Structure formats: structure tokens, C-alpha cells
Amino acid sequence: MSTPDLFSQTEQPIDPGKTPEPVGEIPQALTADQKITAALGPYRTYLEAQGKSLNTIKAFLGDIRLLQRYFAERNENPDLGAITTEMLNAFLHWLCYERENKQGEIMGCKPKTYARRVTSLKSFFGWLYDSEVLSENPAAAVIQRSARAPLPRILTDEEIEKLQRTARDMLWSPRKPDARPYLLLLMLLQTGIKKSEAMRVTLSDVDLSNPREPVLTIRYEDPRYAHKQRTLFLGPAFAPVYKQYLRQYQPKERVFECSPRNLEYVLSDLAEAAGVERNHISFEILRWTSAVRAYRFGMPPESLRLKLGLSPISWRETFDKIQKLASPR
């Protein structure tokens, strides 16, 4: 389905590098220590006064509400003045590579939609800055990539080493040993499975009959996703960590008997303890990192496609990105 034209014939798109002058007065009650919700009404009034079409107004407001939902999913509700460029970049990354639908599939973001959402951020925060609600414009440094979304983020070798070292320290901590961070990190780096798949892994899906070559079977009941079913090697370091995890957590059916949010906290807490930026680690970042590492180690493209559980059609764009990420920069 093509992206609808968001601008009327007499209206031109907003130049990302230039924010229009504010029209009308901003209510005195709107301050930097308020939330996004408080600014939506005045922002709509501003857009209307600028002569924006109804479609544009709905699209821009929808994009800002999506930013609000992004924060809410992370149990965050920052003040307007506390929103940073890094937070906006993390939001855009989430839109492209982490946002999931109800089936747990990554939704992605079409290039034109991505470009418009960047423009929405620049318009909204530029308006707040020019209206002197904010002393700095966090969207000014966000790069408008027009019709091309950025490459996904992957972990550097240095970051991986920091995470692994910290996770091992947690595993063998004399005070409060915890096997879950290391187990999760090992599983995601080795297999590249998605968050939804990790949450469905049962005890019977993990086969330790050969401790040196433990395997994980990813299953899908729906026949439409038969191509996603696969058996993945977990690596020789997995078995002892897994056994310690079973002794500590004693799961009954699924390996991770907690919420997806809890596992996200495990990753972010691990990143913080390792001195790695928290927005540099997520299920999706680890999935891309796993894919790039496998490609660099010489895994054939078709084997890598099967490992990731991707259809031939979706593989085309994915493989192009893996090649670019794997090339020296």
C-alpha cells in the first residue's frame, strides 16, 4: 500500500532544516517541566494557524503520540525539557527495528513514513524551542535521512566483551549469583532469535544430550510460519550456564517464566553494569549483532537466512544490511 500524500496541493512539506515562526501566543501554563500531553493541544493550534491540512495535522500529532507511547512502554514519562537527542534517536531506531505488532513481528518503518516522523519531531520540538518553552531543541541534531532509514545498530567487539565479562561476574558473584543475564546474552548472541521467540522457548526445546553441542529448536504452531521453524546450535559455553540457571530459577515449563519487559530490564541492567550505553542493547540489536558476527565468521548467506528464520523475500533487504554492517568502516 502506498503512503498517502500528507500535503495538499497548495501546501509544501516542512523544510527539516528550518522551523516556521510560531503563530499566536503559547499558553503561559506550558513549561519545560510538563509532559508531552500538555503540549499537544497548543501544538495543534499552532499547526492550524500555520494552515496545515487536516491530514498533516493528524499525522504530526500521531507521530508525537507515538513518541509518548514509546516512553510509556519503557515506564518513562519525561518532562519536555528532559527529552534529549539521544532519546529521540533511540525512538527512531525502535520504530525501524524494534517495534512489534501483536504477533511479535517487527513492524519496521517505510522510508517515507520515517522521513515524515523525523519532520514531525523537528516541527514539534522546534516549535517548543522557538516559543521559548525549551531552552534547547533536542530534535535539531536528529538527522533527516529523507527516504532512507538508517542501518540498524550493532554491538562493537569491545561492547560485547564488556557485556560478557560483566555477565560472567554476575554468574559467579559470591554475594548474589545470577545466571540469567549471562544465559540470555549467550542465547541471543549465538542464535539471533527474536524476543517473541525467546519468550516461547520451553524446557523441551533445549537439547543438552550432547553438552558440547547443545541445540535449541524454535517452533511455530501456525503453518504459515513453517519457514521460521529451525534448530540452532547454542555453543559449548551454554550448557554449564543453563544448568546453573535451572538450579537457581527452577522454571516449570518455559525457560524464561517472566514478562518480556523483565527480560528487557535484564539487558538494560547488564548494559549499565558493564558501562555500555543502555540504548545500545536490546533484543533486536543482539539479533543484528548475531547475524553480522555469523556472516563475518563465514556462514553462507542461505544458512544465515535459515538461522534467522526469514523468508526469501524479506531476506533480500536484510542481507543487504548485514553486508553493509559487516564491511569495515
VENDA-V256590 format. One record per residue. N is the residue number from 1. RES is the residue in three letters. OMEGA is omega in whole degrees, 0 to 359 (999 if undefined). Layout:
# VENDA-V256590
n=[N/N]
res=[RES/RES]
omega=[OMEGA/OMEGA]
This chain:
# VENDA-V256590
n=[1/2/3/4/5/6/7/8/9/10/11/12/13/14/15/16/17/18/19/20/21/22/23/24/25/26/27/28/29/30/31/32/33/34/35/36/37/38/39/40/41/42/43/44/45/46/47/48/49/50/51/52/53/54/55/56/57/58/59/60/61/62/63/64/65/66/67/68/69/70/71/72/73/74/75/76/77/78/79/80/81/82/83/84/85/86/87/88/89/90/91/92/93/94/95/96/97/98/99/100/101/102/103/104/105/106/107/108/109/110/111/112/113/114/115/116/117/118/119/120/121/122/123/124/125/126/127/128/129/130/131/132/133/134/135/136/137/138/139/140/141/142/143/144/145/146/147/148/149/150/151/152/153/154/155/156/157/158/159/160/161/162/163/164/165/166/167/168/169/170/171/172/173/174/175/176/177/178/179/180/181/182/183/184/185/186/187/188/189/190/191/192/193/194/195/196/197/198/199/200/201/202/203/204/205/206/207/208/209/210/211/212/213/214/215/216/217/218/219/220/221/222/223/224/225/226/227/228/229/230/231/232/233/234/235/236/237/238/239/240/241/242/243/244/245/246/247/248/249/250/251/252/253/254/255/256/257/258/259/260/261/262/263/264/265/266/267/268/269/270/271/272/273/274/275/276/277/278/279/280/281/282/283/284/285/286/287/288/289/290/291/292/293/294/295/296/297/298/299/300/301/302/303/304/305/306/307/308/309/310/311/312/313/314/315/316/317/318/319/320/321/322/323/324/325/326/327/328/329]
res=[MET/SER/THR/PRO/ASP/LEU/PHE/SER/GLN/THR/GLU/GLN/PRO/ILE/ASP/PRO/GLY/LYS/THR/PRO/GLU/PRO/VAL/GLY/GLU/ILE/PRO/GLN/ALA/LEU/THR/ALA/ASP/GLN/LYS/ILE/THR/ALA/ALA/LEU/GLY/PRO/TYR/ARG/THR/TYR/LEU/GLU/ALA/GLN/GLY/LYS/SER/LEU/ASN/THR/ILE/LYS/ALA/PHE/LEU/GLY/ASP/ILE/ARG/LEU/LEU/GLN/ARG/TYR/PHE/ALA/GLU/ARG/ASN/GLU/ASN/PRO/ASP/LEU/GLY/ALA/ILE/THR/THR/GLU/MET/LEU/ASN/ALA/PHE/LEU/HIS/TRP/LEU/CYS/TYR/GLU/ARG/GLU/ASN/LYS/GLN/GLY/GLU/ILE/MET/GLY/CYS/LYS/PRO/LYS/THR/TYR/ALA/ARG/ARG/VAL/THR/SER/LEU/LYS/SER/PHE/PHE/GLY/TRP/LEU/TYR/ASP/SER/GLU/VAL/LEU/SER/GLU/ASN/PRO/ALA/ALA/ALA/VAL/ILE/GLN/ARG/SER/ALA/ARG/ALA/PRO/LEU/PRO/ARG/ILE/LEU/THR/ASP/GLU/GLU/ILE/GLU/LYS/LEU/GLN/ARG/THR/ALA/ARG/ASP/MET/LEU/TRP/SER/PRO/ARG/LYS/PRO/ASP/ALA/ARG/PRO/TYR/LEU/LEU/LEU/LEU/MET/LEU/LEU/GLN/THR/GLY/ILE/LYS/LYS/SER/GLU/ALA/MET/ARG/VAL/THR/LEU/SER/ASP/VAL/ASP/LEU/SER/ASN/PRO/ARG/GLU/PRO/VAL/LEU/THR/ILE/ARG/TYR/GLU/ASP/PRO/ARG/TYR/ALA/HIS/LYS/GLN/ARG/THR/LEU/PHE/LEU/GLY/PRO/ALA/PHE/ALA/PRO/VAL/TYR/LYS/GLN/TYR/LEU/ARG/GLN/TYR/GLN/PRO/LYS/GLU/ARG/VAL/PHE/GLU/CYS/SER/PRO/ARG/ASN/LEU/GLU/TYR/VAL/LEU/SER/ASP/LEU/ALA/GLU/ALA/ALA/GLY/VAL/GLU/ARG/ASN/HIS/ILE/SER/PHE/GLU/ILE/LEU/ARG/TRP/THR/SER/ALA/VAL/ARG/ALA/TYR/ARG/PHE/GLY/MET/PRO/PRO/GLU/SER/LEU/ARG/LEU/LYS/LEU/GLY/LEU/SER/PRO/ILE/SER/TRP/ARG/GLU/THR/PHE/ASP/LYS/ILE/GLN/LYS/LEU/ALA/SER/PRO/ARG]
omega=[182/179/181/177/185/184/177/183/183/184/180/177/178/175/183/183/183/179/180/177/179/178/180/182/175/179/182/183/183/183/183/181/175/185/180/182/183/185/187/179/177/179/177/178/178/180/178/179/177/179/180/180/181/179/179/180/179/182/181/179/178/179/179/176/177/174/179/178/177/178/183/179/178/181/178/176/188/170/178/183/181/181/185/176/180/179/179/177/177/177/180/176/178/180/185/194/184/183/184/172/184/179/180/179/177/184/183/181/180/184/181/178/177/181/179/181/174/179/178/179/181/179/184/183/174/177/179/180/181/178/177/170/177/177/176/180/183/181/184/183/176/185/175/184/178/187/182/179/182/174/178/179/173/179/173/177/179/179/179/180/178/181/181/180/180/179/177/177/178/181/185/180/180/183/184/182/180/182/188/180/182/178/181/180/179/183/184/179/183/188/183/180/181/179/181/179/179/182/182/183/177/179/181/178/180/183/179/182/171/186/180/180/178/182/179/177/176/186/174/180/181/181/178/182/181/181/180/179/184/176/188/176/184/178/185/181/188/190/181/178/180/180/178/178/180/179/185/187/178/178/183/184/180/179/180/182/179/180/174/180/179/179/175/177/177/180/182/177/177/179/180/180/182/182/177/180/185/179/176/181/177/177/184/178/178/177/178/179/178/181/181/179/179/179/178/180/174/178/179/182/182/177/179/177/180/178/181/179/183/175/179/182/181/182/184/181/181/182/177/180/179/178/180/180/182/182/179/180/999]
